[in-house]
């Protein structure tokens, strides 16, 4: 069996991610089909859908985008949140 070559890391705009999430949420195609149609990894698309659900409150098993940004900001200001009493 041939080993898959690593794909170079790509970045996508928030608008593009939102369009992909909307396509997934419509339900007329599977995440796998949408991933293949746009040459994306299925894992990435599932993560985008999960994050969108967290941000809208449809699920609560993770951090919202604003909470993630706040934690990242905390780390940048303090050299790491371990120096603060967040937890």
C-alpha positions, 0 to 999 in steps of 0.5 A: 500500500502506497503512503499518502503524501502530506498535503501542504497546510492551507488556510481559508477565509471565514467566509469560505468556511461559513459557505461550506458549513451552510452546504453541510447543514442543508443536508442534501449532500454528505460531509464526505461529498462536500469535502471531495467536491471542494478538495478539502479534508473531511476532518477539517470540514467536520471541525468547521461544522462543530465550531459553527454549532458551538458558536450558535449554541447548538452544542456546548461541548467545547469553546466558542470562537470568542472563548478561543480568541480570549484564551489565545489573547490571554496567552499572548499577554501573559506568556501563557495562561498558567500564570493566571487563575482561569481554571 
